[in-house]
Amino acid sequence: MVYLILKELAHTAEDVIMSTSIIMKDMTVGSEIVYKANSIRALCRIIDATTVQGIERLIKTAIVDKSPAVSSAALVSSYHLLPIARDAVKRWQSETQEAASSSKSGGGFLSFSTSSQHSLAASGTNYMNQYHAIGLLYQIRSHDRMALVKMVQQYGAAGAVKSPAGVMMLVRLAAKLAEEDPNLRQPMVTMLDTWLRHKSEMVNFEAAKAICNLRDVTDAEAALAIRALQPFLTSPRAVTKFAAIRILHTFASFKPQAVHTVNPDIEPLISNSNRSIATFAITTLLKTGNEGSVDRLMKQISSFMAEITDEFKITIVEAIRTLCMKFPSKQAGMLTFLSGILRDEGGYEFKRAVVESMFDLIKFVPGSKEETLSHLCEFIEDCEFTKLAVRILHLIGVEGPKTPQPTKYIRYIYNRVVLENALVRAAAVTALSKFGVGQKDPEVKKSVEVLLTRCLDDTDDEVRDRAALNLRLMQEEDEVAERFIKNDSMFNLSTFEHKLVMYVTSEDKSVFATAFDIKTVPVVSQEQALAEERTKKLTTATPTLKAPSTGLAKPKTNGLSDSPSAPMVAQKYTQIFSRIPELAAYGQVLRSSTVVELTESETEYVVSAVKHIFQEHVVIQYDIKNTLDQTVLENVTVMASPSEDEEAFLEEEFIIPAPALKTNEPGVVYVAFKKLDGEQPFPITTFSNVLKFTSKEVDPTTGEPEESGYEDEYEVENLELTGADYVVPAYGSSFDHVWEGTGANGEEASETLQLATIKSLADATEQISKTLSLQPLEGTDVVLSNTTHTLKLYGKSVTGGRVAALVKMVFSARTGVTVKVSVRSDEAGLAAAVVGALA
């Protein structure tokens, strides 16, 4: 209790010397273990950076103490001291290594006996101090990759670490090293394979999960993890089966063909008494099964839907939603299942998931539209959720008039006007009006007018206003009215939001002299929005009940992400450059590339670059971080030199240097080039980059840099300016139409390439789309064959010209992926430049 009070009061005390002295007495030899461990934890909470040296000897002794409780307390306390005294903690490495290699086992509560004796209880063993020691070693060596590799190899040997938690730490570290350095991938995967056969199940699961989470995991690597998980599927322990099926369920979203091999072991789990296991089993089979197994699985799902919670029901519905788009021919059976569970009892989230799945059927499986709309009409007759009723009414208003017999939906809509609350009535009025506008049958149009006229007497203002507006619009020409009621175009909402935020938060008060210009917001067609939505839903079948990931995030398989779109990125940089007078004069940024790393993350100077394309200029933004301790870099510039082997199309105008870079503080250098007038409107080149600066040491006592320094330079990787830097992904409703149009009036360039390092067509599709900076069309970003694939890509140049690419791919296990890339563009020189981005 005394220690707890001291820790709480330490933040408000002005002088803690007396408290420190009292606590240090309990750390000396002869003190009881329970006091010794607690005193270490309390002491490290109340001291500051200036007094760490005074307790250094005591902490080092405690780290190697024979008691695991004391050792763990010292190691964890050292971890908390890292932010304020990193240099001092680094000196404790030898003691920490000794603790990591020790075989001290802890027993009893918190690894010490409840008696007052110094001997430990030996009732159990957990070796938790090894886990703490490995964690501290990682923090100390986190900036030294080779030291981390040696640490994994040293402690990863069989029997070196007895703590399962410590081995799990090594598993995660090995996975991290494999992700960061391609040269380390093979040795780290070999170690992960070894841990798959560890005697501890928790280590087996962690290693399997780490392999499945590897970026661009190969079939051979995945097979290692899946073979290790397979025996756990038949384990008598429910928790073991659950852990194994959950990992396979997650991995099946990305590589269903790899998980398909264990389907015989997964199928018996459908009838497992634990419904959590049964749910994951059935949804995994839905992802990995073929078209022929769908009907059988749907029957088995129906048998236990009533016995599981809404959370698991949503997981199943999500899997079925993906299956609807994957196998459109099976939509009838899936629709019957969805309509059946829609009538069952359930909460809002469950009903919303079912309705969303039925919406997707209407959008992406046209043959199911009428039957799905009928089921939704029946559902809103007794729907208790206002939000769902409003959304369904809107959908009926959009899709109903396009069906062969639109009048059968009018009765359902008008029933909502009569029987529902004000929100639903307002939505019903708007939906009803869409059946009257553009209606060629005068009888139907007259009926809609009569129904809307009755709504003019409604008690709610919103309902009356909508009815009056729509009646007025129905008297206008159909072309005029449809612009209000049936306008399929919509604003790019992310860009719209960004521009509004920039407008209302602007520090320049003159901006508010004019109203917000909505014409600056790009408009996308509903076809484009649906195509992007379909692609996202087909390729990101993320399970609702997903385990928290301990590894690095897996990239989306179609290149889509939550990152801002290209127009938003360009708009963001335009806003930043508007505050820099030299760059503000260049106008709006037309295109900004992704970040290109020019150095390794462990080097003394970490440099990355972003290429910005303007109408008449190219600006390279170098983001630089100095990682050297006690060093300041002043007047930092980058000498970016275009390749001398090519004709000069760029001329350097100026460099904006970074005034000073302190340790671990980022800085930015801008190098601006002007496009020279000539026959090459899209200059491509390779920049050689040399960092130049004045290096000064920092006085450790004053924290100020020395007056004198020395000039130095540091060469980094080259930077490519390619044709893809002048292209922005865009949507086209018909690829064949675009392809023929660009071929008739533009130019074409072709290239055949051998991509030996790419191990699958799916990876090649993602990589090519990203490298060419073009948008996949007509669902061609989803690979359905393992041997051949055709990828259709489209985009626009920064000047507005069309760019289309047709990529034909063949995969062979012996030679990798062979591709023939054909690019057509409206503008001279661009097609060849874009093809050159892959060379």
C-alpha positions in Angstrom: 0.0 0.0 0.0 2.9 2.4 0.8 4.4 1.8 -2.7 1.0 2.5 -4.3 0.7 5.8 -2.4 4.3 6.8 -3.3 3.7 6.2 -7.0 0.5 8.3 -7.0 2.0 11.2 -5.1 5.3 11.2 -7.1 3.9 13.3 -9.9 3.0 16.2 -7.6 6.0 16.1 -5.3 8.7 18.7 -5.6 11.5 16.7 -3.9 11.5 12.9 -3.9 15.0 12.3 -2.5 13.8 11.1 0.9 11.3 8.7 -0.8 14.0 7.4 -3.1 16.3 6.7 -0.2 13.6 4.8 1.7 12.7 2.6 -1.3 16.3 1.8 -2.1 16.7 0.2 1.3 14.1 -2.4 0.3 16.1 -3.2 -2.9 19.2 -4.3 -1.0 20.2 -7.9 -0.4 18.2 -9.5 2.4 14.9 -7.8 1.7 11.9 -10.0 1.3 11.1 -10.8 -2.4 7.6 -9.3 -2.2 9.1 -6.0 -1.0 12.1 -6.1 -3.4 10.0 -6.5 -6.5 7.5 -3.8 -5.5 10.2 -1.4 -4.5 11.8 -1.7 -7.9 8.5 -0.9 -9.7 7.8 2.1 -7.4 11.4 3.5 -7.7 11.3 3.5 -11.4 8.1 5.5 -11.4 9.3 8.3 -9.2 12.9 8.9 -10.5 13.8 11.1 -13.5 16.6 11.1 -16.1 19.1 12.8 -13.8 18.9 10.2 -11.0 18.9 7.0 -13.1 22.7 6.6 -12.8 22.2 6.4 -9.0 20.2 3.3 -9.1 21.9 1.7 -12.2 23.9 -0.8 -10.1 20.8 -1.9 -8.2 18.7 -2.4 -11.3 21.5 -4.4 -13.1 21.7 -6.7 -10.0 18.0 -7.1 -9.9 17.8 -8.1 -13.6 19.9 -11.2 -12.9 18.4 -11.9 -9.5 17.7 -15.6 -8.8 14.0 -14.7 -8.2 12.0 -14.5 -11.4 9.6 -12.0 -9.7 12.5 -9.6 -9.0 14.0 -10.1 -12.4 10.7 -9.5 -14.2 10.1 -6.3 -12.1 13.5 -4.9 -13.0 13.1 -5.8 -16.7 9.6 -4.2 -17.0 10.8 -1.1 -15.1 13.8 -0.8 -17.4 11.3 -0.9 -20.3 9.5 2.1 -18.8 12.7 3.9 -18.3 13.6 3.8 -22.0 11.9 7.0 -23.0 13.8 9.1 -20.4 17.1 7.3 -20.1 17.7 5.2 -23.2 21.5 5.4 -23.1 21.6 4.1 -19.5 19.2 1.2 -20.3 21.4 0.3 -23.3 24.2 -0.4 -20.9 22.2 -3.1 -19.3 22.2 -5.3 -22.4 24.6 -8.0 -21.0 22.4 -8.5 -17.9 19.3 -8.6 -20.0 20.8 -11.2 -22.3 21.7 -13.3 -19.2 18.1 -13.0 -18.0 16.8 -14.1 -21.4 19.0 -17.1 -21.4 18.3 -18.1 -17.8 16.1 -21.0 -16.9 14.6 -19.5 -13.7 11.0 -20.6 -13.4 8.3 -18.8 -11.5 5.6 -20.4 -9.3 2.8 -19.3 -7.2 1.0 -15.9 -7.6 3.1 -13.4 -9.5 6.0 -15.9 -9.4 6.7 -15.5 -5.6 5.7 -17.4 -2.6 3.0 -16.1 -0.2 5.3 -17.0 2.7 8.0 -14.7 4.1 10.8 -17.0 3.1 13.1 -16.2 0.2 12.6 -19.5 -1.5 10.1 -19.5 -4.4 7.1 -21.8 -4.7 7.7 -24.4 -7.3 4.1 -25.3 -8.1 4.3 -24.1 -11.6 6.7 -22.8 -14.3 6.2 -19.9 -16.6 9.6 -18.4 -17.3 7.9 -15.1 -17.7 11.1 -13.2 -17.1 12.5 -14.5 -20.4 9.5 -12.9 -22.2 10.2 -9.6 -20.5 14.0 -9.8 -21.3 13.4 -10.5 -25.0 10.9 -7.6 -25.1 13.5 -5.3 -23.6 16.2 -6.5 -25.9 14.0 -5.8 -28.9 13.4 -2.2 -27.7 17.1 -1.6 -27.2 18.0 -3.0 -30.6 15.0 -1.9 -32.6 17.2 0.4 -34.8 19.7 -2.2 -35.6 18.4 -4.8 -38.0 21.4 -7.1 -38.0 21.3 -7.2 -34.2 17.6 -8.2 -34.3 18.4 -11.0 -36.8 21.1 -12.3 -34.5 18.7 -12.1 -31.6 16.1 -14.2 -33.4 18.6 -16.8 -34.5 20.2 -17.0 -31.0 17.0 -17.3 -29.0 15.1 -19.1 -31.7 17.2 -22.2 -31.3 15.4 -25.2 -29.9 15.3 -25.0 -26.1 17.0 -21.6 -25.8 13.8 -20.0 -24.6 11.4 -22.0 -22.4 8.7 -19.3 -22.1 5.9 -19.7 -24.7 5.2 -16.0 -24.5 8.9 -15.3 -25.2 8.9 -17.6 -28.3 5.7 -15.8 -29.5 7.6 -12.5 -29.2 10.3 -14.0 -31.4 7.7 -15.3 -33.9 6.3 -11.8 -34.3 9.8 -10.3 -34.7 10.7 -12.9 -37.3 7.6 -12.1 -39.3 8.4 -8.3 -39.0 11.9 -8.9 -40.3 10.6 -11.1 -43.2 8.2 -8.3 -44.2 10.8 -5.5 -44.1 13.7 -7.2 -45.8 13.2 -9.5 -48.8 16.7 -11.0 -48.3 15.6 -12.1 -44.8 12.3 -13.6 -45.9 13.6 -17.2 -46.6 15.6 -17.7 -43.4 12.8 -16.1 -41.3 10.1 -18.3 -42.9 12.3 -21.3 -42.2 12.3 -20.4 -38.5 8.6 -19.8 -38.6 8.2 -23.3 -40.0 10.3 -24.7 -37.1 8.0 -23.0 -34.6 5.0 -24.6 -36.3 6.2 -27.8 -34.6 6.8 -26.2 -31.2 5.5 -28.1 -28.2 3.3 -25.2 -27.2 0.0 -24.8 -29.1 0.0 -21.0 -28.6 3.4 -20.8 -30.5 2.0 -23.1 -33.2 -1.0 -20.8 -33.8 1.1 -17.6 -33.7 3.6 -19.0 -36.2 0.7 -20.1 -38.5 -0.9 -16.7 -38.2 2.4 -15.0 -38.9 2.9 -17.0 -42.1 -0.7 -16.3 -43.3 -0.2 -12.6 -42.7 3.0 -12.3 -44.8 2.7 -10.0 -47.7 2.5 -11.8 -51.0 2.5 -15.2 -49.3 3.2 -18.0 -51.7 1.2 -21.2 -52.0 4.2 -23.1 -50.7 4.5 -20.9 -47.6 0.8 -21.0 -47.0 0.9 -24.8 -47.2 3.3 -24.9 -44.3 0.8 -23.1 -42.0 -2.2 -25.0 -43.3 -0.6 -28.4 -42.8 0.3 -27.4 -39.2 -3.3 -26.2 -38.5 -4.9 -29.3 -40.0 -4.4 -31.6 -37.0 -5.9 -29.0 -34.6 -9.2 -29.2 -36.6 -9.8 -32.7 -35.2 -8.6 -31.9 -31.6 -10.9 -32.9 -28.8 -10.5 -29.4 -27.2 -13.0 -26.8 -28.5 -10.7 -23.9 -27.9 -8.0 -25.5 -30.1 -10.4 -26.2 -32.9 -11.8 -22.6 -32.6 -8.3 -21.1 -32.9 -7.4 -23.2 -36.0 -10.6 -22.6 -37.9 -10.6 -18.9 -37.2 -7.1 -18.5 -38.7 -8.2 -20.6 -41.8 -11.4 -18.6 -42.0 -9.5 -15.3 -42.2 -6.9 -16.6 -44.7 -9.6 -18.1 -46.9 -10.7 -14.5 -47.8 -7.4 -14.0 -49.6 -6.3 -17.5 -50.8 -9.4 -19.8 -50.9 -7.6 -22.3 -53.1 -4.9 -22.8 -50.5 -7.4 -23.6 -47.8 -9.5 -25.9 -50.1 -7.2 -28.8 -49.3 -8.4 -29.1 -45.7 -12.1 -28.9 -46.6 -12.6 -32.6 -45.7 -11.5 -31.8 -42.1 -13.6 -28.6 -41.9 -16.9 -30.2 -43.0 -17.4 -32.3 -39.9 -17.2 -29.1 -37.8 -20.4 -27.8 -39.3 -22.3 -30.1 -36.9 -20.1 -29.1 -33.9 -22.1 -28.4 -30.8 -20.1 -25.2 -30.3 -21.9 -22.8 -32.7 -18.9 -20.4 -32.9 -16.8 -23.2 -34.4 -19.7 -24.3 -36.7 -20.2 -20.8 -38.0 -16.6 -20.3 -38.9 -16.5 -23.7 -40.5 -19.5 -23.1 -42.7 -18.3 -19.6 -43.8 -14.9 -21.0 -44.6 -16.4 -23.7 -46.7 -18.5 -21.0 -48.5 -15.4 -19.1 -49.4 -13.4 -22.2 -50.5 -16.1 -24.3 -52.1 -17.1 -24.5 -55.7 -20.4 -23.8 -57.4 -21.5 -27.4 -57.0 -21.3 -27.3 -53.2 -23.3 -24.2 -52.6 -26.7 -25.8 -52.5 -25.6 -28.4 -50.0 -24.0 -25.9 -47.7 -27.0 -23.6 -47.8 -29.2 -26.5 -46.5 -26.8 -27.1 -43.7 -26.7 -23.4 -42.8 -30.5 -23.3 -42.5 -30.5 -26.1 -39.9 -28.8 -24.0 -37.2 -29.4 -20.4 -38.0 -32.0 -20.1 -35.2 -29.5 -21.4 -32.6 -26.8 -18.8 -33.1 -26.5 -15.1 -32.0 -27.0 -12.2 -34.4 -23.2 -11.6 -34.4 -22.6 -15.0 -36.0 -25.6 -14.7 -38.3 -24.0 -11.5 -39.7 -20.8 -13.4 -40.4 -22.8 -16.0 -42.4 -24.7 -13.3 -44.3 -21.5 -11.6 -45.2 -20.1 -14.8 -46.7 -23.3 -15.4 -48.6 -23.2 -11.8 -50.0 -19.8 -12.5 -51.5 -21.0 -15.8 -52.8 -23.9 -14.2 -54.6 -21.5 -12.1 -56.7 -19.1 -15.0 -57.2 -21.7 -17.5 -58.4 -24.6 -15.4 -59.9 -26.2 -18.6 -61.3 -27.0 -19.7 -57.7 -28.8 -16.5 -56.8 -32.3 -18.1 -56.6 -31.3 -20.4 -53.7 -29.4 -17.7 -51.9 -32.3 -15.2 -52.4 -34.7 -17.8 -50.9 -32.4 -18.2 -47.9 -32.0 -14.4 -47.4 -35.7 -13.7 -47.7 -36.4 -16.5 -45.1 -34.0 -15.2 -42.5 -35.2 -11.7 -43.1 -38.6 -12.8 -41.6 -36.9 -14.3 -38.5 -36.4 -12.4 -35.3 -33.2 -10.3 -35.1 -31.7 -7.0 -34.2 -31.0 -4.0 -36.5 -27.5 -4.9 -37.5 -28.5 -8.4 -38.5 -31.5 -7.2 -40.6 -29.3 -4.5 -42.1 -26.7 -7.1 -43.2 -29.4 -9.1 -44.9 -30.9 -6.1 -46.6 -27.4 -5.0 -47.8 -26.9 -8.4 -49.3 -30.2 -8.2 -51.2 -29.3 -4.7 -52.4 -26.1 -6.2 -53.8 -28.1 -8.9 -55.6 -30.2 -6.2 -57.3 -27.1 -4.1 -58.3 -24.8 -6.9 -59.5 -27.1 -9.8 -60.5 -29.7 -8.2 -62.8 -31.7 -11.4 -63.2 -32.7 -11.4 -59.5 -34.0 -7.8 -59.5 -37.8 -8.4 -59.7 -37.9 -11.2 -57.2 -35.7 -9.4 -54.7 -37.8 -6.2 -54.9 -40.9 -8.3 -54.2 -39.3 -9.7 -51.1 -38.2 -6.3 -49.9 -41.7 -4.9 -50.5 -43.1 -7.7 -48.2 -40.5 -6.9 -45.6 -41.4 -3.2 -45.3 -45.0 -4.1 -44.6 -44.0 -4.9 -41.0 -40.5 -3.5 -40.7 -39.8 -2.1 -37.3 -36.6 -0.2 -38.3 -37.2 3.2 -39.8 -33.7 3.4 -41.3 -34.1 0.2 -43.2 -37.6 1.1 -44.4 -36.3 4.5 -45.8 -33.4 2.8 -47.6 -35.7 0.1 -49.1 -38.2 2.7 -50.3 -35.4 4.7 -52.0 -34.2 1.5 -53.7 -37.7 0.6 -54.9 -38.1 4.2 -56.2 -34.8 3.9 -58.2 -35.1 0.3 -59.5 -38.9 -0.2 -59.6 -39.7 2.1 -62.6 -37.1 0.1 -64.7 -38.9 -3.2 -64.3 -41.4 -4.5 -66.9 -44.3 -4.1 -64.5 -43.6 -1.0 -62.3 -47.1 -0.4 -61.2 -47.2 -3.4 -58.8 -44.8 -1.6 -56.5 -46.9 1.5 -56.2 -49.4 -0.1 -53.8 -46.6 -1.1 -51.4 -45.2 2.4 -51.4 -48.5 4.2 -50.8 -49.2 1.8 -47.9 -46.2 3.4 -46.2 -47.6 6.8 -46.8 -50.8 5.8 -45.0 -49.4 3.7 -42.1 -45.9 4.8 -41.2 -44.2 7.6 -39.3 -43.2 11.0 -40.9 -39.7 9.9 -41.9 -40.9 6.8 -43.8 -43.8 8.8 -45.3 -41.4 11.4 -46.7 -39.2 8.7 -48.2 -42.4 7.0 -49.7 -43.5 10.3 -51.3 -40.1 10.7 -53.1 -40.1 7.0 -54.2 -43.7 7.4 -55.5 -42.9 10.4 -57.5 -40.2 8.5 -59.5 -42.9 6.3 -60.9 -44.7 9.4 -62.4 -41.8 11.3 -63.9 -40.9 10.0 -67.4 -43.9 7.7 -67.3 -45.2 7.1 -70.8 -48.5 5.5 -69.7 -50.9 8.5 -69.0 -53.1 6.3 -66.7 -50.2 5.4 -64.4 -49.0 9.1 -64.4 -52.5 10.2 -63.5 -52.7 7.7 -60.6 -49.4 8.8 -59.2 -50.6 12.5 -59.3 -53.8 11.5 -57.4 -51.8 9.8 -54.7 -49.3 12.7 -54.4 -52.2 15.1 -54.2 -53.6 13.3 -51.2 -50.2 13.7 -49.5 -50.7 17.5 -49.6 -52.9 17.2 -46.6 -50.3 15.3 -44.5 -49.7 16.5 -40.9 -45.9 16.7 -41.5 -44.3 19.7 -43.3 -41.6 17.6 -44.9 -44.1 15.2 -46.5 -46.3 18.1 -47.8 -43.3 19.9 -49.2 -42.0 16.8 -51.0 -45.4 16.1 -52.4 -45.8 19.7 -53.7 -42.4 19.8 -55.3 -42.9 16.5 -57.1 -46.3 17.4 -58.3 -44.8 20.6 -59.8 -42.0 18.7 -61.4 -44.4 16.2 -63.0 -46.0 19.1 -64.8 -42.7 20.0 -66.5 -41.1 18.3 -69.4 -39.7 14.9 -68.5 -36.1 15.9 -69.3 -36.3 18.8 -66.9 -37.9 16.8 -64.1 -35.6 13.9 -64.4 -32.6 16.1 -63.6 -34.1 16.6 -60.2 -35.7 13.2 -59.5 -33.7 10.7 -61.5 -30.2 12.2 -61.6 -27.8 9.3 -61.5 -24.7 11.4 -61.2 -23.2 12.1 -57.8 -20.4 14.1 -56.3 -17.1 12.4 -55.3 -18.0 12.5 -51.6 -14.5 12.2 -50.2 -13.3 15.1 -52.4 -16.4 17.1 -51.6 -15.8 16.7 -47.9 -12.1 17.6 -48.1 -12.8 20.8 -50.1 -15.6 21.8 -47.7 -13.3 21.3 -44.7 -10.5 23.3 -46.5 -13.0 26.1 -47.2 -14.5 26.5 -43.7 -11.1 26.2 -41.9 -9.2 28.5 -44.2 -7.1 31.1 -42.4 -7.4 33.5 -45.3 -10.5 35.5 -44.5 -10.7 36.7 -48.1 -11.8 33.2 -49.1 -15.2 33.8 -47.5 -15.8 36.8 -49.8 -17.1 34.3 -52.4 -19.4 31.3 -51.9 -18.1 27.8 -52.1 -17.7 26.7 -55.7 -19.3 23.3 -56.0 -18.2 23.1 -59.7 -14.7 22.3 -58.4 -15.9 19.0 -57.0 -15.6 16.1 -59.5 -18.8 14.3 -60.4 -18.9 10.5 -60.9 -21.7 8.5 -62.6 -23.6 5.9 -60.8 -22.1 3.3 -63.1 -18.7 4.2 -61.9 -19.7 4.2 -58.2 -21.3 0.7 -58.6 -18.3 -0.7 -60.5 -15.9 0.5 -57.7 -18.3 -0.8 -55.0 -18.6 -4.2 -56.8 -14.8 -4.6 -57.1 -14.3 -3.7 -53.4 -17.0 -6.2 -52.2 -15.7 -9.0 -54.4 -12.1 -8.7 -53.3 -12.5 -7.7 -49.6 -14.6 -10.4 -48.0 -13.5 -9.4 -44.5 -15.1 -11.5 -41.8 -17.1 -9.7 -39.2 -15.7 -11.9 -36.4 -12.0 -11.5 -37.2 -9.3 -12.0 -34.6 -7.2 -9.0 -33.7 -4.2 -9.0 -36.1 -0.8 -9.2 -34.5 1.0 -8.9 -37.7 1.4 -6.3 -40.3 -1.8 -5.3 -42.1 -2.4 -7.2 -45.3 -2.8 -5.0 -48.4 -6.1 -5.2 -50.2 -5.8 -7.6 -53.1 -7.2 -5.3 -55.6 -5.1 -2.3 -54.8 -8.0 -0.5 -53.2 -7.4 0.9 -49.8 -8.7 3.4 -47.3 -6.1 5.9 -48.5 -7.3 9.1 -50.2 -8.0 9.0 -54.0 -5.6 10.6 -56.5 -7.7 13.8 -56.8 -7.8 14.1 -53.0 -4.0 13.7 -52.7 -3.4 16.3 -55.4 -5.8 18.6 -53.6 -4.1 18.1 -50.3 -0.7 19.0 -51.8 -2.1 22.0 -53.6 -3.3 23.3 -50.2 0.1 22.7 -48.7 1.9 24.4 -51.6 -0.4 27.4 -51.5 1.5 28.4 -48.3 4.9 28.3 -50.1 5.2 31.3 -52.4 7.6 29.7 -54.8 5.4 26.7 -55.4 2.1 28.6 -55.2 2.9 30.3 -58.5 2.9 26.9 -60.2 -0.9 26.6 -59.8 -2.8 23.4 -59.0 -1.1 20.0 -58.6 -2.3 17.7 -61.4 -0.8 14.5 -60.0 1.1 13.4 -57.0 2.9 10.0 -56.8 3.0 7.7 -53.9 5.9 7.9 -51.5 9.1 6.3 -53.0 11.7 5.1 -50.4 15.2 6.1 -51.4 17.0 4.6 -48.4 16.6 1.7 -46.0 14.7 2.6 -42.8 17.8 1.8 -40.6 20.3 4.1 -42.3 21.6 7.2 -40.7 19.7 9.4 -43.0 16.2 8.2 -44.1 15.1 9.7 -47.4 11.8 9.3 -49.3 10.4 11.2 -52.3 7.1 12.3 -53.8 6.8 13.5 -57.4 4.4 16.3 -58.1 3.3 17.1 -61.7 2.1 20.6 -62.5 1.0 22.1 -65.8 4.5 23.3 -66.8 6.7 22.0 -63.9 7.8 18.9 -62.0 8.5 19.3 -58.3 10.2 16.6 -56.3 9.6 16.6 -52.6 12.3 14.9 -50.5 11.3 13.9 -47.0 14.4 13.5 -44.9 15.0 12.3 -41.3 18.3 12.5 -39.5 18.7 9.5 -37.1 22.2 10.3 -35.8 22.3 11.1 -32.1 23.8 14.3 -30.9 24.0 15.7 -34.5 22.3 18.5 -36.3 22.2 18.8 -40.1 22.0 22.4 -41.4 21.3 23.8 -44.9 20.1 20.5 -46.2 19.7 20.3 -50.0 19.4 17.5 -52.6 21.3 17.6 -55.9 18.8 15.9 -58.2 20.3 15.4 -61.6 18.3 14.1 -64.6 20.0 11.3 -66.6 22.6 12.6 -69.0 22.0 9.7 -71.5 18.7 11.3 -72.6 17.9 14.6 -74.3 17.2 17.3 -71.7 13.5 18.0 -71.3 13.7 19.4 -67.7 15.6 22.4 -66.4 16.2 23.0 -62.7 14.6 26.2 -61.5 15.3 26.3 -57.7 15.8 24.3 -54.6 14.1 25.0 -51.3 16.4 23.6 -48.6 15.6 22.4 -45.1 17.2 24.9 -42.6 18.1 22.3 -39.9 17.4 18.7 -39.1 17.7 17.6 -35.5 17.8 14.0 -34.4 14.7 12.1 -35.5 13.0 15.3 -36.6 11.8 15.2 -40.2 12.4 17.9 -42.8 11.5 18.6 -46.4 13.5 19.7 -49.4 11.8 20.8 -52.6 13.6 20.7 -56.0 11.6 22.3 -58.9 12.1 21.7 -62.6 10.6 23.4 -65.6 9.4 21.4 -68.6 11.3 22.7 -71.7 9.3 23.4 -74.8 9.7 20.6 -77.3 8.2 17.5 -78.8 8.1 15.7 -75.4 5.1 16.9 -73.3 5.6 14.0 -70.9 9.3 14.0 -70.0 10.6 10.8 -68.5 14.1 10.4 -66.9 16.1 9.0 -64.0 17.2 11.4 -61.3 20.5 10.7 -59.4 20.1 12.1 -55.9 22.9 13.4 -53.6 22.1 14.8 -50.1 24.3 17.8 -49.2 24.4 19.4 -45.8 26.6 20.8 -43.0 27.0 18.4 -40.1 27.3 19.8 -36.5 27.7 18.0 -33.3 25.4 18.9 -30.3 26.9 19.9 -27.0 25.4 17.4 -24.5 25.4 19.9 -21.7 23.7 22.8 -23.4 21.8 20.9 -26.1 22.9 23.5 -28.7 24.9 22.7 -31.9 28.6 23.6 -32.1 29.4 26.8 -34.0 31.7 25.0 -36.5 30.8 22.0 -38.6 31.9 20.3 -41.8 30.4 19.9 -45.3 29.2 16.4 -46.1 27.2 14.6 -48.7 25.3 11.3 -48.9 24.2 9.5 -52.0 20.8 7.8 -52.1 18.9 5.7 -54.6 17.9 6.9 -58.0 14.4 8.2 -58.6 12.5 7.3 -61.8 10.1 9.7 -63.5 7.9 7.5 -65.7 4.9 7.8 -68.0 2.7 6.4 -65.2 3.4 9.6 -63.2 1.4 11.5 -65.8 -1.6 9.3 -65.6 -4.6 9.2 -63.1 -6.9 6.1 -62.8 -10.3 6.8 -64.2 -13.5 4.9 -64.9 -14.9 4.0 -68.3 -18.3 2.5 -68.8 -17.2 0.4 -71.8 -13.6 -0.7 -72.3 -14.1 -1.9 -75.9 -15.5 1.5 -76.8 -12.6 3.3 -75.3 -10.1 0.9 -76.8 -11.5 1.4 -80.3 -11.7 5.2 -79.9 -8.1 5.6 -78.8 -6.9 3.2 -81.5 -8.6 5.1 -84.2 -7.3 8.6 -83.4 -4.2 8.0 -81.1 -1.1 6.0 -80.9 -0.3 2.5 -79.6 2.8 0.9 -78.0 3.3 -2.7 -77.0 5.8 -4.7 -75.0 6.2 -8.4 -74.0 7.8 -9.0 -70.6 8.8 -11.9 -68.4 7.9 -11.3 -64.7 9.9 -14.2 -63.2 9.7 -12.9 -59.6 5.9 -12.7 -59.5 4.3 -16.0 -58.4 0.7 -15.7 -59.4 -1.7 -13.9 -61.8 -3.4 -12.2 -58.9 -0.2 -10.6 -57.8 0.7 -9.7 -61.4 -2.7 -8.0 -61.8 -2.3 -6.0 -58.7 1.3 -5.0 -59.4 0.7 -4.0 -63.0 -2.4 -1.9 -62.1 -0.4 -0.1 -59.5 2.7 0.4 -61.6 0.8 1.8 -64.6 -1.5 3.9 -62.4 -4.6 2.8 -64.3 -8.1 1.6 -63.2 -9.1 -2.0 -63.8 -12.4 -2.2 -65.7 -15.2 -4.7 -66.0 -14.1 -6.7 -63.0 -10.8 -7.8 -64.6 -8.9 -7.1 -61.4 -10.4 -10.3 -60.1 -8.5 -13.3 -61.4 -10.7 -16.4 -62.0 -8.1 -18.7 -63.7 -4.7 -19.8 -62.4 -3.1 -20.0 -65.9 -4.4 -17.1 -68.1 -6.0 -13.7 -67.6 -6.7 -10.5 -69.5 -6.6 -7.2 -67.6 -8.3 -4.2 -69.0 -7.1 -0.8 -67.6 -8.1 2.8 -68.2 -7.1 6.2 -67.0 -6.6 9.8 -68.1 -3.5 11.9 -68.5 -3.0 15.0 -66.4 -4.0 17.0 -69.5 -7.2 15.1 -69.9 -6.3 12.6 -72.7 -7.5 9.0 -72.6 -5.2 6.1 -71.9 -6.2 2.4 -72.2 -4.2 -0.7 -71.6 -4.9 -4.3 -72.5 -2.7 -6.8 -70.6 -2.7 -10.5 -71.6 -1.0 -12.8 -69.0 0.0 -16.4 -68.9 1.3 -18.1 -65.8 3.8 -21.0 -65.6 5.2 -22.5 -62.4 8.6 -22.8 -64.2 8.9 -19.3 -65.8 6.6 -17.2 -63.7 4.2 -14.7 -65.4 4.6 -13.7 -69.1 2.7 -10.5 -70.1 2.0 -8.7 -73.3 1.1 -5.1 -72.5 -0.6 -2.9 -75.2 -1.3 0.7 -74.4 -3.2 3.2 -76.5 -3.5 7.0 -75.8 -5.0 10.1 -77.5 -1.7 12.0 -77.0 1.6 11.5 -78.8 4.4 10.0 -76.8 2.3 8.9 -73.8 1.6 5.3 -74.8 5.3 4.4 -75.1 6.1 6.3 -71.9 3.4 4.3 -69.9 4.6 1.0 -71.3 8.2 2.0 -70.3 7.1 2.2 -66.7 7.0 -1.6 -66.6 10.3 -2.2 -68.4 
